[in-house]
C-alpha cells in the first residue's frame, strides 16, 4: 500500500473469520484475517495512512 497523506476515515467490518477495511476518501478497500497475523497486517497497512 502506498503512503496516503490526505486524512482518511477508516471503516472496519468485523466477522469471525475476516476484517473488511475501507478508507475514505481514498476509496481503498481490502481484507485481512481476523487473527493475530491479520491484525499485524492491518496495523502495518494503517501506519502508512493519516487517519482523521
Secondary structure, DSSP 8 states (H G I E B T S, - for coil): ---EEEEEEEEEEE-SSEEEEEEETTTEEEEEESSHHHHHHHHHHHTTEEE-
